Amino acid sequence: MGTSKSSSNRILATPSAYARKNYLYVQEVGTLLSVEPHISKRQNLNSFLFMTVISGSGTVTFDGTSFPISEGGCAWIDCSRSYSHESSAEDPWTLMWVHFYGNLASSFYAAYIEQENPFLFTPPTIVPFTDALHTLYQVHESKNPLLEIISHKCLTDIILLCFTSNCHKAGQDDTVLGKMQLVRKYIDEHYMEKINLDILSDTFYISKYHLSREYKRVFGVTLGNDLTAKRISHAKSMLRFTSASIEQIAIGCGFQNAGYFIKVFRKAENMTPLEYRKKW
């Protein structure tokens, strides 16, 4: 974040080796009040920037394309790529922001973008975001002995807010959303039966290619992986709380046969069904 023509309160943080390895961690956190037009440019940083506009307006440029942003707007930016943000001359902005990183940061961002979420968005309210940012600033200012784990929580809260704020994207067809919810309900109720894209396509009168794409977009997981997770979860329950054989469990959870069930279970849990039963 630049400082020319602006007033800012910021804290630069240096995380411990443990935090770098295990947590999301703060690099910088603060607020910025632009007195006059102000521009900041960055690229090639191992960092992610989250910012929200408290008042005023300006533009954010990402990969060479500029977008307007105003009061109530938020941006989550991958700082390894070229970006800049500039306050307007007519209505200088006030920002709250955090630069953060961590081993999981890139994976979270990749999942966010893979679900076709925008890097720039306007949530129903920015209050939960500003509360988290305020807490981040406070714990670093006070040097709270738990600041690194509190920071990790606040940063994951912000990331979750980004995801949930974009669950109902502008222009998303409520009919499609409703149909995907019906498909998931069907899977929850019929996972023990034979289910594939052709069957679901015929049942819900939707192209299997469209179904596959929209299911991943709405729920952030492929239909096949979601179905497998449901079957594995039920299999765990049967392994723990019944005396059913592996063959009975496999059929009862919708797997083709015991051999295939064991293969899928081992891949998911890194142990066989019988090893799971003995451990739990």
C-alpha positions as CSV (number, residue, x, y, z in Angstrom):
1,M,0.0,0.0,0.0
2,G,1.4,3.4,-0.9
3,T,1.5,6.5,1.4
4,S,1.7,9.5,-0.8
5,K,-1.2,11.9,-0.6
6,S,-2.7,9.8,2.2
7,S,-2.8,9.1,5.9
8,S,-2.5,5.5,7.1
9,N,-2.2,3.5,10.3
10,R,-0.5,0.2,9.6
11,I,1.3,-2.6,11.4
12,L,3.9,-4.7,9.7
13,A,4.1,-8.2,11.1
14,T,6.9,-10.8,11.1
15,P,5.4,-14.2,11.8
16,S,7.2,-17.0,13.6
17,A,8.5,-20.0,11.8
18,Y,5.7,-22.1,13.3
19,A,3.1,-19.6,12.0
20,R,4.6,-19.6,8.5
21,K,4.4,-23.4,8.4
22,N,1.0,-23.9,10.0
23,Y,-1.2,-20.8,9.9
24,L,-2.4,-18.1,7.6
25,Y,-0.5,-15.0,8.9
26,V,-0.6,-11.3,8.6
27,Q,2.1,-9.4,6.7
28,E,0.6,-5.9,7.0
29,V,-2.8,-4.7,8.3
30,G,-4.2,-1.2,8.6
31,T,-6.4,1.6,7.4
32,L,-5.8,4.2,4.8
33,L,-7.4,7.6,4.3
34,S,-6.7,9.3,0.9
35,V,-6.5,13.0,1.1
36,E,-5.9,13.4,-2.6
37,P,-5.8,10.9,-5.5
38,H,-3.6,8.1,-4.5
39,I,-2.3,5.1,-6.5
40,S,-0.5,2.0,-5.3
41,K,1.0,-0.7,-7.6
42,R,2.4,-4.1,-6.8
43,Q,3.3,-7.4,-8.5
44,N,5.3,-10.5,-7.9
45,L,4.5,-10.6,-4.2
46,N,4.0,-13.8,-2.2
47,S,0.9,-12.2,-0.7
48,F,-2.8,-11.9,-0.9
49,L,-4.5,-8.5,-0.3
50,F,-8.0,-8.2,1.1
51,M,-9.4,-4.6,1.2
52,T,-12.8,-3.0,1.7
53,V,-13.8,0.5,1.0
54,I,-15.3,2.2,4.1
55,S,-16.1,5.4,2.2
56,G,-15.3,7.1,-1.1
57,S,-14.5,5.4,-4.4
58,G,-11.7,4.6,-6.8
59,T,-10.6,1.9,-9.2
60,V,-8.8,-1.4,-8.9
61,T,-6.7,-2.6,-11.9
62,F,-6.0,-6.3,-12.2
63,D,-4.1,-7.9,-15.1
64,G,-4.4,-4.7,-17.1
65,T,-8.2,-4.2,-16.7
66,S,-9.6,-1.5,-14.5
67,F,-12.8,-1.8,-12.4
68,P,-14.6,0.8,-10.3
69,I,-15.1,0.2,-6.6
70,S,-16.9,2.3,-4.1
71,E,-18.2,2.4,-0.5
72,G,-19.1,-1.1,0.6
73,G,-17.0,-2.8,-2.1
74,C,-14.4,-5.5,-1.3
75,A,-11.4,-7.0,-3.2
76,W,-9.5,-10.1,-2.7
77,I,-6.4,-10.0,-4.9
78,D,-3.5,-12.4,-5.7
79,C,-0.5,-10.1,-5.4
80,S,1.7,-12.4,-7.4
81,R,0.0,-10.8,-10.4
82,S,0.1,-7.2,-11.5
83,Y,-2.4,-5.0,-9.8
84,S,-3.0,-1.4,-8.6
85,H,-5.6,0.6,-6.9
86,E,-6.3,4.3,-7.0
87,S,-8.5,6.6,-5.0
88,S,-10.7,9.0,-7.0
89,A,-10.0,12.7,-7.1
90,E,-13.6,13.7,-6.5
91,D,-14.3,11.2,-3.7
92,P,-11.1,10.0,-2.0
93,W,-11.5,6.8,-0.2
94,T,-10.9,5.3,3.2
95,L,-9.8,1.6,3.2
96,M,-9.3,-1.1,5.7
97,W,-7.0,-3.8,4.4
98,V,-4.7,-6.7,5.2
99,H,-1.9,-8.4,3.3
100,F,-1.6,-12.0,4.3
101,Y,0.0,-15.3,3.3
102,G,0.5,-18.9,4.5
103,N,0.8,-22.4,3.1
104,L,-3.0,-22.7,2.5
105,A,-3.6,-19.2,1.2
106,S,-3.0,-20.1,-2.5
107,S,-5.3,-23.2,-2.2
108,F,-8.1,-21.1,-0.7
109,Y,-7.8,-18.5,-3.5
110,A,-7.6,-21.1,-6.2
111,A,-10.8,-22.8,-4.9
112,Y,-12.5,-19.4,-4.7
113,I,-11.6,-18.5,-8.3
114,E,-12.4,-22.0,-9.6
115,Q,-16.0,-21.5,-8.4
116,E,-16.1,-18.4,-10.7
117,N,-16.2,-16.0,-7.8
118,P,-15.1,-12.4,-8.6
119,F,-12.1,-10.9,-7.1
120,L,-14.1,-7.7,-6.7
121,F,-17.5,-7.8,-5.1
122,T,-20.0,-6.0,-2.9
123,P,-21.4,-8.0,0.0
124,P,-24.7,-7.3,1.7
125,T,-22.8,-5.7,4.5
126,I,-19.1,-5.1,5.2
127,V,-19.5,-5.1,9.0
128,P,-18.3,-8.8,9.5
129,F,-15.3,-8.0,7.3
130,T,-14.4,-4.8,9.2
131,D,-14.9,-6.5,12.5
132,A,-12.3,-9.1,11.5
133,L,-9.9,-6.5,10.2
134,H,-10.3,-4.4,13.4
135,T,-9.5,-7.5,15.5
136,L,-6.4,-8.2,13.4
137,Y,-5.2,-4.7,14.0
138,Q,-5.9,-4.8,17.7
139,V,-4.2,-8.1,18.4
140,H,-1.1,-7.0,16.6
141,E,-1.1,-3.6,18.3
142,S,-1.5,-5.1,21.7
143,K,1.0,-7.9,20.9
144,N,-1.5,-10.4,22.3
145,P,0.3,-13.6,23.2
146,L,-2.2,-15.6,21.1
147,L,-2.0,-13.1,18.1
148,E,-0.9,-15.7,15.6
149,I,-3.7,-18.2,16.2
150,I,-6.2,-15.3,16.5
151,S,-4.9,-13.9,13.3
152,H,-5.3,-17.3,11.6
153,K,-9.0,-17.4,12.7
154,C,-9.7,-13.9,11.6
155,L,-8.1,-14.5,8.2
156,T,-10.1,-17.8,7.7
157,D,-13.2,-15.8,8.8
158,I,-12.5,-13.3,6.1
159,I,-12.0,-16.0,3.5
160,L,-15.2,-17.7,4.5
161,L,-17.1,-14.4,4.2
162,C,-15.7,-14.0,0.7
163,F,-17.1,-17.4,-0.3
164,T,-20.5,-16.9,1.4
165,S,-20.9,-13.4,0.1
166,N,-20.7,-14.7,-3.4
167,C,-22.9,-17.8,-3.0
168,H,-25.7,-15.8,-4.6
169,K,-23.8,-14.1,-7.4
170,A,-25.5,-11.3,-9.3
171,G,-27.2,-12.8,-12.4
172,Q,-27.2,-16.3,-11.0
173,D,-30.3,-18.1,-12.1
174,D,-32.4,-19.0,-9.0
175,T,-34.0,-21.8,-11.0
176,V,-30.6,-23.5,-11.6
177,L,-29.6,-23.0,-7.9
178,G,-32.8,-24.6,-6.8
179,K,-32.4,-27.5,-9.2
180,M,-28.9,-28.1,-7.9
181,Q,-30.2,-28.2,-4.4
182,L,-32.8,-30.8,-5.5
183,V,-30.0,-32.9,-7.1
184,R,-28.0,-32.8,-3.9
185,K,-31.1,-33.8,-1.9
186,Y,-31.7,-36.7,-4.2
187,I,-28.1,-37.8,-3.8
188,D,-28.5,-37.6,0.0
189,E,-31.6,-39.8,-0.2
190,H,-30.5,-42.3,-2.9
191,Y,-26.7,-42.6,-2.5
192,M,-27.1,-46.4,-1.8
193,E,-28.6,-46.8,-5.3
194,K,-27.0,-46.7,-8.7
195,I,-26.4,-43.0,-9.5
196,N,-24.6,-41.5,-12.5
197,L,-24.9,-38.4,-14.6
198,D,-27.1,-40.1,-17.2
199,I,-29.6,-41.1,-14.5
200,L,-29.6,-37.6,-12.9
201,S,-29.9,-36.0,-16.3
202,D,-33.0,-38.0,-17.1
203,T,-34.5,-37.5,-13.6
204,F,-34.1,-33.7,-13.5
205,Y,-34.4,-32.9,-17.3
206,I,-31.0,-31.2,-17.5
207,S,-28.0,-31.8,-19.8
208,K,-25.5,-34.0,-18.0
209,Y,-22.7,-31.6,-19.1
210,H,-24.6,-28.6,-17.7
211,L,-25.5,-30.5,-14.6
212,S,-21.8,-31.4,-14.0
213,R,-20.6,-27.8,-14.5
214,E,-23.3,-26.1,-12.4
215,Y,-23.1,-28.6,-9.6
216,K,-19.4,-27.8,-9.2
217,R,-20.0,-24.1,-9.5
218,V,-22.7,-24.0,-6.9
219,F,-21.3,-26.4,-4.3
220,G,-17.5,-26.2,-5.0
221,V,-17.1,-29.9,-5.4
222,T,-17.7,-32.3,-8.3
223,L,-20.9,-34.3,-8.2
224,G,-18.9,-37.6,-8.3
225,N,-16.7,-36.6,-5.3
226,D,-19.8,-35.4,-3.4
227,L,-21.5,-38.7,-3.9
228,T,-18.4,-40.7,-3.0
229,A,-18.0,-38.7,0.2
230,K,-21.6,-39.4,1.2
231,R,-21.2,-43.1,0.6
232,I,-17.9,-43.2,2.6
233,S,-19.5,-41.3,5.5
234,H,-22.3,-43.8,5.7
235,A,-19.9,-46.7,5.4
236,K,-17.9,-45.4,8.4
237,S,-21.1,-45.4,10.4
238,M,-21.9,-49.0,9.4
239,L,-18.3,-50.0,10.2
240,R,-18.5,-48.5,13.7
241,F,-22.0,-49.2,14.8
242,T,-23.0,-52.4,13.0
243,S,-21.6,-55.9,12.6
244,A,-22.3,-55.9,8.9
245,S,-19.8,-57.6,6.6
246,I,-17.6,-55.6,4.2
247,E,-19.7,-57.0,1.4
248,Q,-23.0,-56.0,3.0
249,I,-21.6,-52.5,3.7
250,A,-20.4,-52.1,0.2
251,I,-23.8,-52.9,-1.3
252,G,-25.6,-50.9,1.3
253,C,-23.6,-47.8,0.5
254,G,-24.0,-48.1,-3.3
255,F,-20.7,-49.5,-4.3
256,Q,-20.5,-52.0,-7.1
257,N,-18.7,-54.7,-5.0
258,A,-16.5,-55.2,-2.0
259,G,-13.3,-54.9,-3.9
260,Y,-14.2,-51.5,-5.4
261,F,-15.4,-50.3,-2.0
262,I,-12.1,-51.2,-0.3
263,K,-10.2,-49.4,-3.1
264,V,-12.2,-46.2,-2.8
265,F,-12.2,-46.3,1.0
266,R,-8.4,-46.8,1.2
267,K,-7.9,-43.9,-1.1
268,A,-10.2,-41.6,1.0
269,E,-9.0,-42.7,4.4
270,N,-5.5,-44.1,3.9
271,M,-6.6,-47.4,5.5
272,T,-8.8,-50.3,4.7
273,P,-12.4,-50.6,6.0
274,L,-11.4,-53.3,8.4
275,E,-8.5,-51.2,9.7
276,Y,-10.9,-48.4,10.2
277,R,-13.3,-50.6,12.2
278,K,-10.5,-51.8,14.5
279,K,-9.2,-48.3,15.1
280,W,-12.6,-46.8,15.8
